[in-house]
Amino acid sequence: MRVVEIREKAVKLKSRLRNAAFSFDEMTTSLVAVVTDVVRNGRPVIGYAFNSTGRYACGAQMRDRFVPRLMREEALTLDPAAFDPDLWLKAMMFGEKPGGDMERSVAIGTLEHALWDAVGKIADRPVWDLIAQRYRGGQAHPKVFCYVGGGWYAPGKTIADLLDEVRRYLDMGYTLIKVKVGGAPLAEDLARLEAVIALLGDPSRLAVDANCGIPPALRPDYAAALRPLGLRWFEEPAHPGDFLGNAEFIASYVNAVATGENLFSLEDVRNLVRHGGMRPGVDIIQTDVPQSYGIGTAARILEMLEAHGWSASSVLPHGGNQMSLNQSAAFGYGMCESYPDAFGVFSGYADDLKVENGFITAGDWPGLGFERQSELIAMFRDVAE
């Protein structure tokens, strides 16, 4: 049960959305196919993954360093009874200097997810079940609360357009909505938020995301203006590495803050907990697991967080895709997110999953379940064949 070949292809996201920090016009992602020597129904078992959204394709690192290291190592067994993700990571990290994690963590985490997908298919078990068995004593939580991210900026988009967007999400079954802030003047953002709150009828059903795009000089103004609204959380008020800035915003804003999707290692998240002013039971940690070395590292991050007084329910993985759903169901994370109309085939979940009163339920699929996404699996198979 071994890997025969690993293939990668870069594709564009085909999204023209904008947040407070940047536009997705040029964004790409890496599709990965791990071809194994296990044959089912006359075809090899193949594991798939992509590098989530928000970071560019990373095929060069894969081809030049990480794939060759995996292919030459005995650590690459995919036997469901004997596989070891820590050995996969050790193989890929051979010769890597400490620090500079983001340059490699996305490529490594993406490959690791494809390996998990292959193991799940060989075992004929969902990856969320395999993760729970290995790291959480078998206690999976397949029914997961799911919020929807939207409220993007777009040329000519009005408050009426934003409200129509929110109504669509409500009709889909979502009960918690997140919209963007920081990409328009504060007064305009406030008008947008007040209109959405009036529609939802409860400010705790609304979260906001600044995508690290608010200049330091304006953060106190946003904290003062949005604090009275009673929002569910304020996401990424400061640069990812500005832990003091994050702590200062929390002290001023007081209410719940979420951040962490742009951190790429256990050490990054530990420094956020130590120095970022984050409060267990109040604030939210948002790692992007495929972009931060993968599932094995996510388990160690959660162990570290729990040692600092955090619970899995205060962790919310970034991503909004089949990978993050498997992670949430496995680790018992507080919720997952969804982007049903933001990133095409790279957002959303299995075609037959329905949101019911804000919840979705992970299926009994082999692997990560990409085969239940008809358009995405067609793209994956194009890479593999």
C-alpha distance (Angstrom), angle and dihedral (degrees) to the residues before:
residue distance angle dihedral
M1 . . .
R2 3.75 . .
V3 3.78 143.0 .
V4 3.78 117.7 -91.1
E5 3.79 99.2 -178.3
I6 3.80 141.0 -8.0
R7 3.79 119.3 -149.2
E8 3.82 131.1 -172.2
K9 3.78 133.6 -169.6
A10 3.80 129.2 -177.8
V11 3.80 117.2 -137.4
K12 3.80 133.9 175.5
L13 3.79 121.2 -109.3
K14 3.81 91.7 -138.0
S15 3.80 93.3 -142.7
R16 3.80 126.7 136.5
L17 3.79 96.1 -174.1
R18 3.80 122.6 131.2
N19 3.78 135.2 -154.6
A20 3.80 130.5 -177.2
A21 3.81 93.3 -76.4
F22 3.81 109.5 37.0
S23 3.79 149.6 -19.9
F24 3.81 124.7 -103.6
D25 3.82 93.4 -138.6
E26 3.82 94.8 116.7
M27 3.81 99.7 28.5
T28 3.80 118.0 134.5
T29 3.80 135.0 -179.6
S30 3.80 135.8 -157.0
L31 3.79 119.9 -117.6
V32 3.81 111.8 -155.0
A33 3.81 129.1 -162.7
V34 3.82 120.0 -171.0
V35 3.82 108.1 -162.4
T36 3.81 113.9 -157.1
D37 3.80 135.0 -165.1
V38 3.81 90.8 -119.9
V39 3.81 112.4 106.9
R40 3.79 124.6 -155.6
N41 3.79 122.7 176.9
G42 3.78 89.9 -8.1
R43 3.84 94.7 -55.1
P44 3.80 132.1 94.4
V45 3.78 118.5 -104.5
I46 3.82 107.6 -111.3
G47 3.79 128.1 -165.6
Y48 3.79 119.4 -148.9
A49 3.80 138.5 -164.7
F50 3.80 142.0 151.1
N51 3.77 130.2 -152.3
S52 3.80 97.7 -102.8
T53 3.83 116.8 -118.1
G54 3.78 132.2 -63.8
R55 3.83 98.5 47.8
Y56 3.77 127.7 76.4
A57 3.81 127.6 -109.7
C58 3.79 112.7 -74.8
G59 3.80 104.1 -163.4
A60 3.80 94.9 130.5
Q61 3.80 92.9 63.2
M62 3.79 90.6 44.6
R63 3.81 95.0 50.4
D64 3.80 97.0 40.5
R65 3.80 100.9 42.2
F66 3.78 122.7 -2.7
V67 3.80 103.6 44.4
P68 3.84 93.9 48.6
R69 3.81 90.4 48.8
L70 3.80 92.3 50.6
M71 3.79 93.0 46.6
R72 3.80 94.0 54.1
E73 3.80 96.8 46.0
E74 3.80 128.9 93.1
A75 3.81 85.2 -145.9
L76 3.77 90.2 82.0
T77 3.80 97.8 87.9
L78 3.82 112.4 138.6
D79 3.81 96.0 -166.7
P80 3.84 103.7 138.4
A81 3.81 88.9 -139.4
A82 3.80 95.4 50.8
F83 3.82 111.9 23.6
D84 3.80 116.9 126.9
P85 3.84 120.0 -162.8
D86 3.81 89.7 -166.9
L87 3.81 89.3 62.5
W88 3.80 90.2 49.5
L89 3.81 88.9 53.9
K90 3.80 92.7 45.2
A91 3.80 90.5 52.0
M92 3.80 93.3 50.4
M93 3.82 93.1 45.1
F94 3.81 93.8 55.1
G95 3.80 108.4 130.2
E96 3.83 94.1 6.7
K97 3.79 118.6 136.8
P98 3.84 117.6 -132.5
G99 3.80 114.0 -99.0
G100 3.79 131.0 30.9
D101 3.78 90.4 81.4
M102 3.80 99.4 165.1
E103 3.82 91.5 62.5
R104 3.81 89.7 65.3
S105 3.82 109.2 12.5
V106 3.82 94.6 81.0
A107 3.80 94.0 51.8
I108 3.81 93.1 44.2
G109 3.81 94.1 45.9
T110 3.79 92.0 49.2
L111 3.80 93.2 50.7
E112 3.80 90.2 46.4
H113 3.81 91.1 54.7
A114 3.79 91.0 51.3
L115 3.81 89.2 51.9
W116 3.81 90.6 50.8
D117 3.81 88.8 49.7
A118 3.80 90.0 53.7
V119 3.82 92.8 48.3
G120 3.80 90.9 49.0
K121 3.78 91.3 52.0
I122 3.80 92.3 47.7
A123 3.81 89.4 50.3
D124 3.83 91.4 41.4
R125 3.79 88.9 -130.6
P126 3.80 134.1 117.0
V127 3.78 115.8 -97.9
W128 3.80 89.0 -128.0
D129 3.80 88.7 60.7
L130 3.83 92.8 47.4
I131 3.82 91.2 50.1
A132 3.79 92.6 48.9
Q133 3.80 91.6 49.2
R134 3.79 93.0 50.4
Y135 3.79 101.6 40.0
R136 3.83 111.0 15.3
G137 3.79 105.7 41.5
G138 3.79 91.6 -101.0
Q139 3.81 93.0 -63.2
A140 3.80 103.4 137.8
H141 3.81 125.0 172.3
P142 3.82 105.9 -153.4
K143 3.83 93.7 172.7
V144 3.80 104.4 76.7
F145 3.79 131.7 -179.3
C146 3.80 109.1 -123.2
Y147 3.79 127.8 -164.1
V148 3.79 125.3 -166.7
G149 3.80 126.0 -123.2
G150 3.80 118.1 -147.1
G151 3.75 141.0 113.6
W152 3.79 91.9 112.2
Y153 3.79 121.2 173.2
A154 3.78 116.4 -109.1
P155 3.82 133.4 167.1
G156 3.79 110.8 -84.3
K157 3.82 93.8 3.5
T158 3.79 110.0 150.9
I159 3.79 133.2 -162.9
A160 3.80 87.7 -104.1
D161 3.82 88.5 56.0
L162 3.80 90.2 49.6
L163 3.79 91.2 51.7
D164 3.80 90.9 49.9
E165 3.82 87.7 52.8
V166 3.80 91.5 51.5
R167 3.81 91.3 49.0
R168 3.80 89.5 54.3
Y169 3.78 90.1 54.3
L170 3.78 91.7 48.9
D171 3.80 89.8 50.6
M172 3.83 88.2 52.8
G173 3.80 90.1 58.8
Y174 3.82 101.8 -100.4
T175 3.80 117.4 138.3
L176 3.83 101.2 -178.2
I177 3.81 119.8 58.3
K178 3.81 131.1 -169.2
V179 3.80 123.1 -159.4
K180 3.79 134.0 -175.8
V181 3.80 125.2 -101.4
G182 3.78 134.1 177.0
G183 3.79 96.5 50.9
A184 3.81 94.8 90.3
P185 3.81 134.1 39.5
L186 3.82 112.1 -68.1
A187 3.80 93.3 -113.3
E188 3.81 90.2 53.9
D189 3.79 91.6 47.9
L190 3.81 90.5 50.4
A191 3.79 91.2 51.9
R192 3.81 90.2 51.1
L193 3.81 92.7 49.6
E194 3.80 94.9 45.8
A195 3.79 90.3 52.1
V196 3.81 92.1 51.0
I197 3.81 92.0 46.9
A198 3.80 89.9 51.8
L199 3.80 89.4 53.0
L200 3.82 94.9 45.9
G201 3.78 93.9 43.1
D202 3.82 93.0 -144.4
P203 3.84 126.0 64.5
S204 3.81 90.9 -151.0
R205 3.81 87.0 70.2
L206 3.81 90.0 64.0
A207 3.81 129.7 72.8
V208 3.80 127.9 178.3
D209 3.80 132.9 -144.4
A210 3.80 124.1 -156.8
N211 3.84 94.4 179.5
C212 3.82 90.5 -141.3
G213 3.81 87.7 -68.5
I214 3.81 102.4 121.9
P215 3.82 112.6 101.8
P216 3.82 113.4 -122.4
A217 3.80 92.3 -113.7
L218 3.81 91.1 58.8
R219 3.80 98.6 45.6
P220 3.82 94.7 87.6
D221 3.81 89.8 52.6
Y222 3.82 91.7 51.7
A223 3.81 91.5 46.1
A224 3.80 92.2 51.5
A225 3.81 95.2 43.2
L226 3.82 98.0 45.6
R227 3.80 99.4 36.3
P228 3.84 94.6 82.1
L229 3.81 92.5 51.5
G230 3.81 94.7 76.2
L231 3.82 95.8 -136.8
R232 3.83 122.6 -179.0
W233 3.81 91.1 -115.3
F234 3.81 143.9 -27.7
E235 3.79 110.4 -128.6
E236 3.81 127.7 -148.1
P237 3.80 101.8 -13.6
A238 3.83 92.5 167.5
H239 3.79 140.6 34.0
P240 3.85 110.0 -73.5
G241 3.81 92.6 -113.4
D242 3.79 95.8 42.0
F243 3.79 96.9 94.5
L244 3.80 93.2 161.7
G245 3.81 90.3 50.8
N246 3.80 89.7 51.2
A247 3.81 90.8 49.4
E248 3.79 92.0 48.6
F249 3.80 91.2 50.5
I250 3.80 91.3 50.1
A251 3.81 91.1 50.4
S252 3.80 89.7 52.5
Y253 3.81 99.0 37.9
V254 3.85 95.5 40.9
N255 3.81 94.1 -172.4
A256 3.82 126.0 94.7
V257 3.81 118.4 -54.2
A258 3.82 127.0 -168.2
T259 3.79 127.4 -160.0
G260 3.80 143.9 137.4
E261 3.81 107.4 95.1
N262 3.80 90.4 114.0
L263 3.79 95.8 52.1
F264 3.79 116.3 99.6
S265 3.80 110.6 -167.1
L266 3.78 144.6 35.8
E267 3.81 88.4 -105.3
D268 3.83 91.1 55.3
V269 3.80 92.3 52.6
R270 3.80 92.4 44.3
N271 3.80 89.8 54.2
L272 3.80 89.7 49.5
V273 3.82 89.2 54.0
R274 3.80 92.4 45.1
H275 3.79 99.9 42.9
G276 3.81 109.8 12.8
G277 3.79 99.4 78.8
M278 3.81 91.8 -117.7
R279 3.82 115.0 161.9
P280 3.82 122.5 -147.5
G281 3.77 111.1 -124.5
V282 3.81 92.7 19.1
D283 3.79 109.8 52.3
I284 3.81 130.8 49.9
I285 3.83 131.4 -126.2
Q286 3.82 113.0 -146.8
T287 3.79 112.4 -169.1
D288 3.81 120.8 171.9
V289 3.80 100.3 -137.8
P290 3.85 100.7 -160.3
Q291 3.81 88.7 48.3
S292 3.81 95.4 50.0
Y293 3.81 104.7 55.5
G294 3.79 96.3 -72.6
I295 3.77 142.1 -101.3
G296 3.80 99.2 -29.6
T297 3.80 90.5 54.4
A298 3.82 90.1 45.3
A299 3.80 88.4 57.8
R300 3.81 90.9 52.2
I301 3.82 91.2 46.6
L302 3.80 90.1 52.7
E303 3.81 90.7 48.4
M304 3.81 89.2 51.7
L305 3.81 92.1 47.6
E306 3.78 92.5 49.9
A307 3.82 89.3 51.7
H308 3.83 86.7 56.2
G309 3.81 93.3 52.0
W310 3.80 99.5 -92.8
S311 3.79 125.9 129.7
A312 3.78 129.3 -146.4
S313 3.80 88.3 -112.2
S314 3.82 88.8 69.0
V315 3.81 91.6 57.9
L316 3.80 119.1 88.2
P317 3.82 115.7 -179.3
H318 3.77 118.7 -136.6
G319 3.78 116.9 -131.2
G320 3.78 114.6 71.2
N321 3.80 96.0 -141.0
Q322 3.81 143.9 100.2
M323 3.80 90.8 -77.5
S324 3.81 95.1 55.3
L325 3.82 91.2 44.5
N326 3.81 90.3 55.7
Q327 3.81 89.4 48.1
S328 3.81 93.9 50.2
A329 3.79 93.0 47.2
A330 3.81 91.6 47.9
F331 3.79 102.2 43.6
G332 3.80 98.0 34.3
Y333 3.80 92.9 -118.0
G334 3.79 115.1 -179.2
M335 3.79 95.3 -108.7
C336 3.78 144.1 -37.4
E337 3.78 131.2 -124.1
S338 3.78 134.4 -124.1
Y339 3.80 135.4 -153.6
P340 3.81 103.2 -173.0
D341 3.79 96.4 171.2
A342 3.80 104.6 22.4
F343 3.81 112.0 77.2
G344 3.78 105.6 19.2
V345 3.80 115.6 -133.7
F346 3.82 91.2 -2.2
S347 3.78 94.4 68.0
G348 3.75 130.5 62.1
Y349 3.75 133.0 30.0
A350 3.79 143.1 -87.3
D351 3.79 111.4 -31.7
D352 3.81 93.1 -116.6
L353 3.83 97.3 48.2
K354 3.79 114.1 108.8
V355 3.79 128.8 -164.3
E356 3.80 110.3 -125.0
N357 3.80 117.0 -171.8
G358 3.78 89.8 -28.5
F359 3.82 97.3 -46.8
I360 3.78 134.3 105.6
T361 3.80 127.3 -172.4
A362 3.80 123.5 -138.4
G363 3.78 111.7 -125.2
D364 3.79 132.9 -126.6
W365 3.80 91.0 -104.9
P366 3.81 126.1 147.9
G367 3.80 111.1 -107.1
L368 3.80 118.6 -17.8
G369 3.80 92.8 -26.2
F370 3.79 100.1 -117.3
E371 3.80 88.7 141.8
R372 3.80 86.6 71.9
Q373 3.84 89.7 63.6
S374 3.80 103.5 75.6
E375 3.81 99.4 -166.3
L376 3.79 96.1 41.6
I377 3.80 95.6 46.5
A378 3.80 89.1 52.5
M379 3.81 88.7 58.1
F380 3.80 91.7 46.8
R381 3.82 91.8 50.7
D382 3.78 89.5 51.1
V383 3.81 87.5 59.5
A384 3.80 93.6 46.2
E385 3.82 98.6 44.7
